[in-house]
C-alpha cells in the first residue's frame, strides 16, 4: 500500500494483547513475561508512529522503515490469532462436551506443552525483530506523541447526503437526445446488423451514465423488446462476455455450460427479438475476438442495436458500424454548477462568495471532467473554512504527471480518515464492476479487523461498518446505490477502482492471463483467470502463500475447476482470513481440507447444482464469523452448524422441509440470518429463542413455508424483521392459540417489512404490541388478503414511517380521512399509500424520516 497504516495495525495488536483469549492463554501457559515484553515494545514504537506516518511521503527512508514494521506487525498478528484460535477451540470442546479420541488427543498435556513452546519461540523472534527495527528510529528524529490504544472510532464527519447517484447531477440532455435519435430510426435494407454505436471519451466524462440514461428513456424502452447491460472491462473473454449477456437477459448464471453451449443458449434468447445491448468499458483492440462474438449477436431481429462505451478510438473503429459519438468535456459553467451542488448544502451557496471563488479555481484544475468535479465537491461538502478549500486548490498532487483525473482522486483519497482509507483500499481485491452488498462487505472488513469499536456501547461492529459504507458513498467512492431494504447494493467506478488498485499494489495482486506473479508482500489475491493461477502461480510462488490473507475468485470463469488443484491451494494458505468462491463447476463434493483454515473468518461460497452438501469440516472453523452458503443443490444445513461459536452472519440455502432443532438455534453470537430460496422449507426450527444476539432476520423466496415458530416472539434483540415472497405463509401462525394466556412481550423491532404474502389474512398483533416502544418503520406490500390494521397500531408512538402498496383491502381502509382505519394510523408522521382505483398516492406528511435502512 502507498501508506503503511502502521498506527492502525499497532492499535489492533495492542487490542489483541488485551483480549480475554490472550489474557487467559498468558496465565494458563506461563507466557506472561514474553507477552508483557511484546506489549512494552509495541507501545514504545507506537509512540512515534503518528509522526513517522506524517513524514513518510517526504522521506523515503521513513517510508521503508514503516513498511518493515508493518511486515513484523502482520506476523505478530498471526501469532496472536493462533493463540485466540487455540482458546476458541478449547471453548468448543468444553461447551459441547466432545469426548472423541481425536479431540482428546489434541488437547493432551503434551500437545499443550508443544503449542506453548512454539508460541513462546515465535513471540521471542518477533520481539527480536521489533528491537532491531526500533533501534533505527533514532536516525529519524521522530517525536513521541500521546498513545491512544483505545481502538475507538471517532465521530463521523457529519455527512448526511442522499444516496442518489451523483452521476444523475451531470446534465447531458443534448447528448442523450442525439444518441436516442441514432437508436430509434427504423431498420432499412442495407443497414448493418446489429448496428453498433460507440460512445468514445476519456475516463470520468460520464459515458456509462449517459448510455444507461439512454437505455432507461421511455421511448427507448418501448422501441426494444429486450434490454441488456454488460461491463466488459479489461479482459475480453468470449465465454465470459456471453455468460454476462445471458445473465443480464435472464438472470441465469450458466456456470456449468461450455463456450459452445453458451453461444447456442444466447442465440435462442436473442432469436427474433429486437434488443438493445450495452457493452460498457470495452478495452479489447483485438479484432478477432469481436469477430467471434458478432455472429452470435446477429441472431436478434432486424433493428437490434449495440451501444459500446470505450476510451479507445481503435475499439470504436473495430466494433462500430456507424461513426463514433465522441463525448466532449462538460461545459465550464455546468462544471461549476455541478461542483457547487456537491459542495454546498441547499440554499447556502449564496452565503459564501469567497468559497465560490476558490471553487472556480478548483474546477479549472479539474479540466472539465465531471468525475473529478463531483469527487472534490463531495469532499468539501459542509466545509466553510477557507483553509480546507485552499488545501484542495493548492495540493501538490496537481503537479503529478498523467491525466487530470488521477490527481483529483488522490486528493479525495488523502482527505479520508485513516480507517476509511484502509476499508477503501481493501475493496480493490474485488474485480471491476463487482456489485457490493453493504452488510456483506462489512463482514469482509470485519474479517480483516478494519472496523473500529464505537464509543457508543449500544453500537456494534456491524453498525459501525454500515456507517463506513454510507460515508464512502457520500464521498463518492461508491456509486450506483440501490436500497433494497434488507440490503443495499453499490459499485465502484472503474477509475476509482484503478486508484485503489494503484495505491494498494504492494499488498494486492491480480492474477490474470497477463499476470501470474505474486510478491513476498502480497497478502490479498484477486483471481481473474484460474488457469494462470493453478498452473503457474500455484507452482512458482507456493512459498509466498502463507502470507496471503484473502482470495477472491472473481466469478465462475475464474473459479477452480480441479478439486486436486484447489486442495493443494488450500493447504498453502495457512493464515487465510477470507475466501470468496463462485461456482466451482467441477466439484460434487467440496474439499474437506477447508477445515484446516482455522483463521478463516469470512467464507462466501456460491456452489453449483451438483454440490449437495457442505463439508463437515466447515463447521469446525472456530473463527468463522460470516458464512454465505448459496446454491440450489444444497440439500441440508447439518446440526453441526451449532459448533460455529463465532458466527455472526449466516446466509443459507437448503432443500430441507424443516430446520432441525439443535442447529441454528444454538448460535448465540449470530447477529444476521438470511434464509432464502429454500423452496421445500415448510417450517423453521422451534428453538429460535436460543438466538440471543439476533438483530436481523430476513426470509425470502421460501415458497413452501407455511408457518413461523412462536419462539420468534422470544427474540428480544431482533431489530429488523423482513419476510418477502413466501406465498403459503400465514403470519397469524406466530400468535398464541385462542384462549391461551398471552405472555407480555418486550421486543426491540425497529423495522418490519412484509411483502408478497398472499396467504396472510391478518397481521400478527402480538408482534406489534411487543414493539410499541421501538418500531419506527412498517412496510407492507403485496398482501391482498389482509383486511384491516390491528387496533394496537394506535399505540406505536415511535412509528415514523408507514408504507402500504398493492394491498387493495388495506389500501382502501387506510385512505386519508375517509378510510375506516385512518384514525388508527393518523398519528404517524409519514404515510405512503397507493390506494384507490386511480393509483393515487397519499402522503400524510412530508415531515419525519423514512426510517428505511
C-alpha positions in Angstrom: 0.0 0.0 0.0 1.1 3.6 -0.5 0.7 4.1 3.2 1.9 1.7 5.9 -1.1 2.2 8.2 1.3 1.1 11.0 -0.5 3.0 13.6 -3.8 1.3 12.9 -2.2 -2.2 12.9 -0.3 -1.4 16.1 -3.6 -0.4 17.8 -5.1 -3.7 16.7 -2.2 -5.6 18.1 -2.4 -3.9 21.5 -6.1 -4.6 21.5 -5.5 -8.3 20.8 -2.9 -8.4 23.6 -5.6 -7.1 26.0 -8.3 -9.6 24.7 -9.8 -12.1 27.0 -8.4 -15.1 24.9 -4.8 -13.9 25.0 -5.0 -13.0 28.7 -6.4 -16.4 29.5 -3.6 -18.1 27.5 -1.0 -15.8 29.1 -1.9 -17.1 32.5 -2.5 -20.7 31.6 0.7 -21.2 29.6 3.1 -19.1 31.7 3.9 -16.6 28.9 3.3 -13.5 31.0 6.8 -12.2 30.7 7.1 -12.8 26.9 3.7 -11.2 26.1 4.4 -8.3 28.5 7.7 -7.6 26.7 6.0 -7.7 23.4 3.4 -5.2 24.7 6.1 -2.9 26.1 8.0 -3.0 22.8 4.8 -2.2 20.8 3.9 0.7 23.0 7.4 2.2 22.6 7.2 2.0 18.8 3.6 3.2 18.7 4.6 6.4 20.5 6.4 7.7 17.4 4.3 6.1 14.6 2.0 9.1 14.2 4.9 11.4 13.5 6.5 8.8 11.2 3.4 8.5 9.1 3.2 12.2 8.7 6.8 12.3 7.4 6.7 9.2 5.2 5.6 11.0 2.0 8.7 13.2 2.0 11.2 10.8 3.5 11.8 7.5 1.6 13.8 6.0 4.5 11.0 6.5 6.9 8.5 5.0 4.4 10.7 1.9 4.1 11.1 1.7 7.9 7.3 1.8 8.3 6.9 -1.0 5.7 9.4 -3.1 7.6 7.4 -2.5 10.7 4.2 -3.4 9.0 5.5 -6.8 8.0 6.5 -7.7 11.6 3.2 -6.4 12.8 1.4 -8.7 10.5 3.5 -11.7 11.7 2.7 -10.7 15.3 -0.9 -10.6 14.4 -0.7 -14.1 13.0 0.8 -15.4 16.3 -1.8 -13.7 18.5 -4.5 -15.0 16.2 -3.0 -18.5 16.7 -3.4 -18.0 20.5 -7.0 -16.8 20.2 -7.8 -19.7 17.9 -6.4 -22.2 20.3 -8.5 -20.7 23.1 -11.7 -20.8 20.9 -11.0 -24.5 20.1 -10.8 -25.4 23.7 -14.0 -23.5 24.3 -15.8 -25.5 21.7 -14.7 -28.8 23.3 -15.6 -27.5 26.8 -19.1 -26.2 25.9 -20.1 -29.0 23.6 -18.7 -31.8 25.8 -16.9 -33.6 22.9 -15.1 -36.7 24.0 -13.9 -38.1 20.7 -10.4 -39.6 20.7 -9.1 -37.2 18.2 -10.3 -34.3 20.3 -8.9 -35.7 23.5 -5.5 -36.4 21.8 -5.4 -32.8 20.5 -5.8 -31.4 24.0 -3.4 -33.8 25.8 -0.9 -32.1 28.1 2.0 -32.9 25.8 0.2 -31.2 22.9 -0.5 -28.2 25.0 3.2 -28.0 26.0 4.3 -28.2 22.4 1.9 -25.4 21.4 3.1 -23.3 24.3 6.8 -23.8 23.4 6.1 -23.0 19.7 4.2 -19.8 20.6 6.9 -18.8 23.1 9.6 -19.2 20.4 7.5 -17.2 17.8 6.9 -14.4 20.3 10.6 -14.1 21.1 11.5 -13.9 17.4 9.0 -11.1 16.9 10.4 -9.2 19.9 13.9 -9.5 18.5 12.8 -8.3 15.1 11.0 -5.4 16.6 14.1 -4.5 18.7 16.2 -4.4 15.5 13.7 -2.2 13.7 13.0 0.0 16.7 16.8 0.8 17.0 16.6 2.5 13.7 14.0 5.1 14.7 16.6 7.2 16.5 18.0 8.0 13.0 14.8 9.8 12.0 14.5 12.2 15.0 10.8 11.2 15.5 8.9 12.9 18.2 6.8 10.9 20.7 3.1 11.6 20.9 0.4 10.6 23.3 -0.5 6.9 22.9 -4.2 6.2 22.2 -4.7 2.4 22.3 -8.5 2.6 22.7 -9.2 1.5 19.1 -12.3 3.6 19.2 -14.0 5.2 16.2 -14.0 9.0 16.2 -17.2 10.8 15.4 -18.5 10.8 11.8 -17.6 13.8 9.7 -21.2 15.0 9.7 -22.0 13.9 6.1 -25.6 13.0 5.7 -26.2 13.1 2.0 -28.8 11.5 -0.2 -27.6 8.2 -1.7 -28.9 9.0 -5.2 -26.3 8.6 -7.8 -24.1 11.7 -8.1 -23.9 11.0 -11.8 -27.5 12.0 -12.1 -26.4 15.5 -11.5 -24.5 15.7 -14.7 -26.5 17.4 -17.3 -26.1 15.6 -20.7 -29.6 16.2 -22.1 -28.4 17.3 -25.6 -26.1 14.3 -25.8 -28.8 12.0 -24.6 -31.3 13.3 -27.2 -28.8 12.9 -30.1 -27.9 9.3 -29.2 -31.6 8.4 -28.8 -32.2 9.8 -32.3 -29.4 7.5 -33.6 -31.0 4.4 -32.0 -34.7 4.6 -32.9 -34.9 5.1 -36.7 -36.5 2.0 -38.3 -34.3 -0.7 -39.9 -33.6 -0.2 -43.6 -32.4 -2.8 -46.1 -28.6 -2.5 -46.3 -28.2 -1.4 -42.7 -25.6 -3.2 -40.6 -27.0 -5.9 -38.3 -26.7 -5.5 -35.5 -26.0 -1.7 -35.6 -23.1 -0.8 -33.3 -22.8 2.8 -31.9 -19.6 3.5 -30.0 -19.5 6.3 -27.4 -15.9 7.4 -27.0 -14.3 9.7 -24.4 -11.7 9.8 -21.7 -12.4 8.3 -18.3 -14.6 10.2 -15.9 -16.7 12.0 -18.6 -19.8 10.0 -17.8 -20.0 7.7 -20.8 -21.6 4.8 -18.8 -24.1 7.1 -17.0 -25.1 8.6 -20.4 -25.5 5.2 -22.0 -27.7 3.9 -19.1 -29.8 7.0 -19.1 -30.4 6.5 -22.9 -31.5 2.9 -22.3 -33.8 4.0 -19.5 -35.6 6.6 -21.6 -39.3 5.7 -22.1 -39.1 6.0 -25.9 -36.2 3.6 -26.0 -37.9 1.1 -23.6 -40.9 1.0 -26.0 -38.7 0.5 -29.0 -36.8 -2.6 -28.0 -38.2 -6.0 -26.8 -35.1 -6.8 -24.7 -32.5 -4.7 -23.0 -29.2 -5.9 -21.6 -26.2 -4.3 -19.9 -22.7 -5.9 -19.6 -19.5 -4.5 -18.2 -16.7 -6.0 -20.4 -13.7 -4.2 -18.8 -10.1 -5.1 -19.3 -10.2 -8.9 -20.2 -12.3 -9.6 -23.3 -13.0 -13.3 -22.8 -15.6 -14.6 -25.3 -17.1 -17.1 -22.8 -17.2 -14.6 -20.0 -18.9 -11.9 -22.1 -21.5 -14.3 -23.4 -22.2 -15.5 -19.9 -22.7 -12.0 -18.7 -25.1 -11.2 -21.6 -27.2 -14.2 -20.7 -27.2 -13.3 -17.0 -28.3 -9.8 -17.9 -31.1 -11.1 -20.2 -32.4 -13.9 -18.0 -30.8 -13.8 -14.5 -29.2 -17.2 -15.1 -25.5 -17.8 -14.2 -25.0 -20.8 -16.6 -21.7 -21.7 -14.8 -21.9 -25.3 -15.9 -22.1 -24.6 -19.7 -19.1 -24.7 -22.0 -18.5 -22.0 -24.6 -20.4 -23.7 -27.4 -23.4 -24.3 -25.2 -23.4 -20.7 -24.1 -23.4 -19.5 -27.7 -26.3 -21.7 -28.5 -28.3 -20.5 -25.5 -27.6 -16.9 -26.3 -28.7 -17.4 -29.9 -32.0 -18.9 -28.5 -32.5 -15.9 -26.2 -31.9 -13.3 -29.0 -33.7 -15.2 -31.8 -36.4 -13.0 -33.4 -36.2 -10.3 -30.6 -35.2 -6.7 -31.2 -32.7 -5.9 -28.5 -30.6 -3.1 -27.1 -27.2 -4.2 -25.7 -24.8 -2.0 -23.7 -21.2 -3.3 -23.8 -19.6 -1.0 -21.3 -16.0 -0.1 -20.7 -14.5 -2.1 -23.7 -10.7 -2.2 -24.0 -10.2 -5.1 -26.4 -8.3 -3.9 -29.5 -8.1 -7.5 -31.0 -10.5 -7.5 -33.9 -10.5 -11.4 -33.9 -12.3 -11.5 -30.5 -15.0 -9.2 -31.7 -15.5 -11.2 -34.9 -16.1 -14.3 -32.8 -18.8 -12.6 -30.8 -20.5 -10.7 -33.6 -22.2 -13.7 -35.3 -23.9 -14.7 -32.1 -25.3 -11.2 -31.6 -26.6 -11.1 -35.2 -29.3 -13.6 -34.3 -31.6 -10.9 -32.9 -34.3 -9.3 -35.0 -33.6 -6.5 -37.5 -33.3 -3.2 -35.8 -31.3 -4.6 -32.9 -28.7 -2.1 -31.6 -25.5 -2.2 -29.5 -24.0 0.7 -27.6 -20.3 0.4 -26.8 -18.6 2.7 -24.3 -14.8 2.9 -24.6 -11.9 5.2 -24.1 -10.2 3.8 -27.3 -10.7 5.2 -30.8 -9.3 1.9 -32.0 -12.0 -0.1 -30.3 -14.6 2.2 -31.9 -13.1 1.6 -35.3 -13.1 -2.2 -34.8 -16.7 -2.5 -33.4 -18.6 0.4 -34.8 -20.9 0.2 -37.8 -21.7 3.9 -37.6 -19.5 6.9 -36.8 -18.5 7.0 -33.1 -20.2 9.5 -30.8 -17.3 11.5 -29.3 -18.3 12.7 -25.8 -16.9 16.1 -25.1 -15.9 17.6 -21.7 -18.6 19.2 -19.6 -19.0 23.0 -20.1 -17.3 25.3 -17.7 -20.5 26.8 -16.3 -22.0 23.3 -16.0 -18.9 22.1 -14.1 -19.1 25.0 -11.6 -22.8 24.4 -11.0 -22.1 20.6 -10.6 -19.3 21.4 -8.1 -21.5 23.7 -6.1 -24.3 21.2 -5.9 -21.9 18.7 -4.4 -20.0 21.1 -2.1 -22.8 23.3 -0.6 -25.8 22.4 1.5 -29.1 23.5 -0.1 -29.6 27.3 0.0 -26.1 28.0 1.3 -24.2 28.8 -1.9 -25.0 32.5 -1.9 -23.8 32.9 1.7 -20.1 32.1 0.8 -18.9 34.1 -2.3 -15.3 33.7 -1.0 -15.6 29.9 -1.3 -17.2 30.1 -4.7 -14.1 32.0 -5.9 -11.8 29.2 -4.6 -14.2 26.7 -6.0 -13.8 28.2 -9.5 -10.1 27.7 -9.3 -10.5 24.0 -8.2 -13.0 23.4 -11.0 -10.5 24.9 -13.5 -7.9 22.3 -12.4 -10.4 19.5 -13.0 -10.2 20.3 -16.7 -14.0 19.9 -17.1 -14.0 16.2 -16.2 -17.3 15.5 -14.2 -15.9 12.7 -12.0 -13.1 14.9 -10.8 -15.5 17.7 -10.1 -18.0 15.5 -8.2 -15.3 13.8 -6.2 -13.7 17.0 -4.9 -17.0 18.7 -4.4 -18.2 16.0 -2.1 -15.0 16.2 -0.1 -15.8 19.8 0.7 -19.5 19.3 1.5 -20.5 21.3 4.5 -17.0 22.7 5.0 -17.0 26.5 5.3 -13.4 27.0 6.4 -11.4 28.7 3.6 -8.3 26.8 4.7 -9.8 23.5 3.8 -10.8 24.7 0.3 -7.4 26.2 -0.3 -5.7 23.0 0.8 -7.5 21.2 -2.1 -6.7 24.0 -4.5 -3.1 24.2 -3.6 -2.4 20.4 -3.2 0.9 19.2 -4.6 -1.0 16.3 -6.2 -2.0 18.6 -9.0 1.7 18.6 -10.1 1.9 14.9 -10.6 2.2 13.7 -14.2 -0.6 11.9 -16.0 -4.2 12.8 -16.8 -6.2 15.2 -14.6 -8.5 12.7 -13.1 -5.9 10.7 -11.0 -4.6 13.8 -9.1 -8.1 14.8 -8.3 -9.0 11.3 -7.0 -5.8 11.2 -5.0 -6.6 14.5 -3.3 -10.0 13.0 -2.4 -8.4 9.9 -1.0 -5.9 11.8 1.1 -8.8 13.6 2.8 -10.3 10.4 4.0 -9.9 9.4 7.7 -7.4 6.6 8.1 -10.0 4.0 9.0 -11.9 4.7 5.7 -8.7 4.7 3.7 -8.0 1.1 4.7 -11.5 -0.1 4.1 -11.5 1.6 0.6 -8.2 0.0 -0.4 -9.3 -3.5 0.6 -12.2 -3.2 -1.9 -9.6 -3.4 -4.7 -9.4 -7.2 -4.2 -12.8 -7.4 -5.8 -13.0 -7.2 -9.6 -14.2 -4.2 -11.6 -18.0 -3.8 -11.8 -18.4 -6.0 -8.7 -21.7 -5.5 -7.1 -21.2 -5.0 -3.4 -23.8 -5.7 -0.7 -23.4 -3.4 2.3 -23.9 -5.9 5.1 -21.7 -8.5 3.3 -18.9 -6.0 2.6 -19.0 -5.1 6.3 -18.4 -8.7 7.2 -15.4 -8.8 4.9 -13.9 -5.7 6.6 -14.6 -7.2 10.0 -12.7 -10.4 8.9 -9.6 -8.3 8.4 -10.0 -6.2 11.6 -10.8 -3.0 9.8 -13.8 -1.9 11.8 -13.1 0.2 14.9 -15.1 -0.3 18.0 -17.5 2.6 18.7 -17.5 4.6 21.8 -21.3 4.0 21.9 -21.9 0.8 23.9 -25.2 0.2 22.0 -23.5 0.2 18.6 -21.8 -3.0 17.5 -19.2 -3.5 14.8 -21.9 -4.1 12.1 -23.5 -0.7 12.8 -20.1 1.0 12.6 -19.3 -0.8 9.3 -22.6 0.4 7.8 -21.6 3.9 8.7 -18.3 3.4 6.9 -20.3 2.4 3.8 -22.6 5.4 4.0 -19.7 7.8 4.4 -17.8 6.3 1.4 -20.9 6.6 -0.7 -21.4 10.2 0.5 -17.8 10.9 -0.5 -18.4 9.4 -4.0 -16.1 6.4 -3.6 -19.0 4.1 -4.3 -21.8 4.7 -6.8 -25.0 3.2 -8.4 -26.5 2.9 -4.9 -29.7 0.8 -4.8 -31.5 0.4 -1.5 -33.4 -2.9 -1.4 -34.5 -2.5 2.3 -32.9 -5.8 3.5 -29.6 -5.0 1.8 -28.2 -2.1 -0.2 -26.1 -2.6 -3.4 -23.5 -0.4 -5.0 -20.4 -0.4 -7.2 -17.1 1.3 -7.7 -16.4 3.4 -10.8 -13.6 1.8 -12.8 -11.3 4.8 -12.3 -11.9 4.7 -8.5 -11.1 1.0 -8.7 -7.9 1.9 -10.6 -7.0 4.4 -7.8 -7.5 1.8 -5.1 -5.5 -0.9 -7.0 -2.6 1.5 -7.7 -2.4 2.6 -4.0 -2.7 -1.0 -2.7 -0.4 -2.6 -5.3 2.3 -3.7 -2.8 -0.1 -6.0 -0.9 -2.8 -6.8 -3.5 -2.1 -8.9 -6.6 -4.4 -9.6 -9.6 -3.9 -13.0 -11.2 -4.9 -12.9 -14.9 -3.9 -14.2 -18.2 -1.4 -11.3 -18.4 0.0 -11.6 -14.9 0.5 -14.7 -12.7 3.1 -13.4 -10.3 2.8 -12.6 -6.6 5.4 -11.0 -4.4 6.6 -11.6 -0.9 4.4 -8.7 0.3 1.2 -9.9 -1.4 -1.4 -10.6 1.1 -4.6 -10.4 -1.0 -5.2 -12.2 -4.3 -7.9 -11.5 -6.9 -8.0 -14.4 -9.4 -9.4 -13.4 -12.8 -8.1 -16.5 -14.6 -8.0 -19.9 -12.9 -5.6 -21.5 -15.5 -2.9 -18.9 -14.7 -3.4 -19.2 -11.0 -3.5 -23.0 -10.7 -1.0 -23.9 -13.4 1.6 -21.1 -13.0 1.2 -19.0 -9.8 0.5 -22.1 -7.6 3.6 -23.9 -8.9 6.1 -21.0 -8.9 5.1 -19.0 -5.9 3.9 -21.5 -3.3 6.4 -20.2 -0.7 4.6 -16.9 -0.6 1.2 -18.4 0.2 1.5 -18.4 4.0 1.4 -14.6 3.9 -1.9 -14.5 2.0 -5.0 -13.3 4.0 -7.7 -13.1 1.3 -8.6 -14.7 -2.0 -11.4 -13.7 -4.3 -12.1 -15.9 -7.3 -13.8 -13.2 -9.3 -16.5 -15.3 -10.9 -17.4 -18.8 -12.2 -14.8 -18.4 -15.1 -12.1 -17.6 -12.6 -13.1 -20.3 -10.1 -11.2 -23.6 -9.6 -12.2 -26.5 -11.9 -10.0 -29.2 -10.5 -10.6 -30.4 -6.9 -7.0 -31.6 -6.6 -5.5 -28.2 -7.6 -7.9 -26.5 -5.1 -6.9 -28.8 -2.3 -3.2 -28.0 -3.0 -4.1 -24.4 -3.0 -5.9 -24.6 0.4 -3.0 -26.4 2.0 -0.7 -23.5 1.4 -2.9 -20.6 2.8 -2.1 -21.1 6.4 -3.4 -17.7 7.6 -6.3 -17.1 5.2 -8.9 -14.8 6.7 -11.4 -14.6 3.8 -12.3 -16.7 0.8 -14.8 -15.9 -1.9 -15.6 -18.5 -4.4 -18.2 -18.7 -7.2 -19.5 -21.9 -8.8 -16.6 -24.4 -8.6 -18.1 -26.1 -11.6 -16.4 -29.5 -11.4 -17.0 -30.1 -7.7 -19.6 -32.6 -6.5 -18.0 -32.5 -3.0 -16.2 -29.5 -1.6 -12.7 -30.4 -0.2 -12.7 -31.2 3.5 -9.3 -29.5 3.5 -11.0 -26.2 4.1 -11.4 -27.2 7.7 -7.7 -26.6 8.2 -8.1 -22.9 7.6 -8.6 -22.2 11.3 -8.1 -18.4 10.9 -10.8 -18.2 8.3 -13.4 -15.5 9.3 -15.3 -14.9 6.1 -16.5 -17.6 3.6 -18.6 -16.6 0.6 -19.5 -19.7 -1.4 -21.9 -19.9 -4.3 -21.9 -23.6 -5.3 -23.1 -25.4 -8.4 -26.2 -27.6 -8.7 -24.1 -30.8 -8.4 -22.8 -30.0 -4.9 -25.3 -31.4 -2.5 -23.8 -30.6 0.9 -21.1 -28.6 2.5 -18.1 -30.4 4.0 -18.4 -31.1 7.7 -15.0 -29.6 8.4 -16.5 -26.1 7.7 -18.5 -26.4 10.9 -15.3 -26.8 12.9 -13.8 -23.5 11.9 -13.7 -21.7 15.3 -13.1 -18.2 14.0 -15.7 -18.1 11.2 -17.8 -15.0 11.6 -19.6 -14.9 8.2 -20.9 -17.7 6.1 -22.7 -17.2 2.8 -23.6 -20.7 1.5 -25.7 -20.3 -1.6 -26.7 -22.9 -4.2 -29.8 -24.6 -5.4 -28.3 -28.0 -5.0 -27.5 -27.8 -1.3 -29.7 -30.4 0.4 -29.3 -29.5 4.1 -27.6 -27.5 6.7 -26.5 -30.1 9.3 -26.8 -29.8 13.0 -23.0 -29.4 13.2 -23.6 -25.7 12.4 -24.1 -25.3 16.2 -20.3 -25.7 16.7 -19.6 -22.3 14.9 -19.4 -20.4 18.1 -18.1 -17.2 16.5 -20.6 -17.0 13.6 -22.3 -13.6 13.4 -23.7 -13.6 9.8 -25.4 -16.5 8.0 -27.0 -16.7 4.6 -28.2 -20.1 3.7 -30.0 -22.2 1.0 -31.4 -25.6 1.9 -33.7 -28.2 0.4 -34.9 -29.4 3.8 -38.5 -29.3 4.7 -37.7 -28.3 8.3 -34.8 -26.8 10.0 -33.8 -29.2 12.8 -33.6 -28.2 16.5 -30.1 -28.2 18.0 -28.6 -26.5 14.9 -29.1 -22.8 14.0 -31.0 -22.2 17.3 -27.7 -22.8 19.2 -25.8 -19.9 17.6 -25.7 -17.5 20.4 -23.4 -15.0 18.6 -25.5 -14.8 15.4 -26.5 -11.3 14.6 -27.9 -11.6 11.0 -29.7 -14.5 9.4 -30.8 -14.7 5.8 -33.0 -17.7 4.8 -33.5 -17.5 1.0 -34.6 -19.6 -1.9 -35.5 -22.6 0.3 -38.3 -24.0 -2.0 -39.0 -27.1 0.1 -38.9 -25.4 3.5 -42.2 -25.6 5.4 -41.1 -24.9 9.0 -38.2 -23.2 10.7 -36.6 -24.7 13.9 -38.7 -24.3 17.1 -35.7 -23.4 19.3 -35.1 -19.9 17.8 -35.1 -18.5 21.3 -31.5 -19.6 21.5 -30.5 -16.9 19.1 -29.8 -14.5 21.9 -27.9 -11.9 19.8 -30.0 -12.0 16.6 -30.7 -8.4 15.3 -31.7 -9.0 11.7 -33.9 -11.8 10.3 -34.7 -11.9 6.6 -36.8 -14.7 5.0 -37.3 -14.6 1.2 -38.4 -16.8 -1.7 -39.4 -19.7 0.6 -42.5 -20.7 -1.4 -43.3 -23.8 0.7 -43.1 -22.0 4.1 -46.4 -22.4 5.9 -45.7 -21.2 9.4 -43.3 -19.5 11.7 -42.3 -20.8 15.1 -43.9 -19.0 18.1 -40.4 -18.8 19.5 -39.7 -15.8 17.1 -41.5 -13.7 19.7 -38.7 -14.6 22.1 -36.1 -12.8 20.0 -35.8 -9.8 22.3 -32.8 -8.4 20.5 -34.3 -8.5 17.0 -34.4 -5.1 15.3 -35.2 -5.8 11.6 -37.7 -8.5 10.5 -38.4 -8.9 6.8 -40.4 -11.6 5.0 -40.7 -11.5 1.2 -42.4 -13.7 -1.3 -43.5 -16.7 0.8 -46.8 -17.5 -1.0 -48.1 -20.1 1.5 -47.1 -18.3 4.7 -49.9 -17.1 7.1 -48.3 -14.7 9.7 -51.1 -15.4 12.1 -49.3 -18.7 13.0 -47.0 -16.9 15.3 -49.9 -15.8 17.5 -50.8 -17.7 20.6 -53.8 -20.0 20.4 -57.2 -18.6 21.3 -58.0 -18.9 24.9 -54.3 -19.3 25.9 -52.9 -16.7 28.3 -50.8 -14.2 26.3 -47.4 -13.6 27.7 -46.3 -10.0 27.9 -43.6 -9.3 25.3 -40.8 -6.8 25.2 -39.3 -6.6 21.7 -36.8 -4.3 20.0 -38.1 -4.2 16.5 -37.3 -1.0 14.6 -38.1 -2.1 11.0 -40.7 -4.6 9.9 -41.4 -5.5 6.2 -44.0 -8.0 4.9 -44.1 -8.3 1.1 -45.9 -10.7 -1.3 -47.6 -12.9 1.3 -50.9 -13.7 -0.4 -51.9 -16.4 2.2 -51.6 -14.0 5.1 -55.1 -12.9 6.3 -54.2 -10.8 9.4 -51.2 -9.0 10.8 -49.6 -10.5 14.0 -50.9 -8.2 16.6 -48.8 -9.5 19.5 -45.6 -8.7 17.5 -46.6 -5.1 17.3 -47.8 -4.9 20.9 -44.3 -6.1 22.0 -42.6 -3.4 19.8 -44.7 -0.4 21.0 -41.6 1.4 22.3 -39.3 0.6 19.4 -41.0 0.2 16.0 -40.1 3.1 13.6 -40.8 1.7 10.1 -43.5 -0.7 8.8 -43.7 -1.6 5.2 -46.4 -3.9 3.7 -46.5 -4.8 0.0 -48.5 -7.3 -2.0 -50.6 -8.8 0.8 -54.1 -8.7 -0.8 -55.9 -10.7 1.8 -55.1 -8.6 4.9 -58.4 -6.9 5.7 -57.5 -4.3 8.4 -54.9 -2.7 10.6 -54.8 -4.1 14.1 -56.0 -1.7 16.8 -52.6 -1.8 18.6 -51.2 0.3 15.7 -52.6 3.3 17.6 -50.1 2.6 20.5 -47.0 2.6 18.3 -45.9 6.1 19.3 -42.4 5.9 17.8 -43.7 4.7 14.4 -42.4 7.3 11.9 -42.9 5.6 8.5 -45.8 3.5 7.2 -45.8 2.3 3.6 -48.7 0.3 2.1 -48.6 -0.9 -1.5 -50.6 -3.4 -3.6 -52.9 -4.4 -0.8 -56.3 -3.4 -2.1 -58.4 -4.0 1.0 -55.9 -2.5 3.4 -55.2 0.4 1.0 -58.9 1.3 1.0 -59.2 1.2 4.8 -56.1 3.4 5.2 -57.1 6.2 2.9 -56.5 9.6 4.3 -59.5 11.0 6.3 -62.1 8.6 4.7 -60.7 5.1 5.4 -62.1 3.1 8.3 -58.5 2.5 9.7 -57.4 6.1 9.2 -57.9 7.0 12.9 -55.6 4.2 13.9 -52.7 5.5 11.8 -53.3 9.3 11.7 -50.6 9.9 14.3 -47.8 8.5 12.1 -45.7 11.4 10.6 -45.1 9.8 7.2 -47.7 7.6 5.5 -47.4 6.4 1.9 -50.5 4.6 0.5 -51.2 3.7 -3.2 -54.8 3.1 -2.6 -57.7 3.9 -4.8 -58.6 2.8 -8.3 -56.7 5.6 -9.9 -53.5 4.6 -8.3 -53.3 7.9 -6.3 -50.6 8.0 -3.7 -51.4 9.7 -0.4 -48.6 11.2 1.6 -49.8 12.3 5.1 -46.8 14.4 5.9 -43.5 15.5 4.5 -42.1 15.6 8.0 -40.2 12.8 9.6 -37.6 10.3 8.5 -38.3 7.3 6.3 -36.5 5.1 8.8 -35.6 2.8 6.0 -32.1 1.3 6.4 
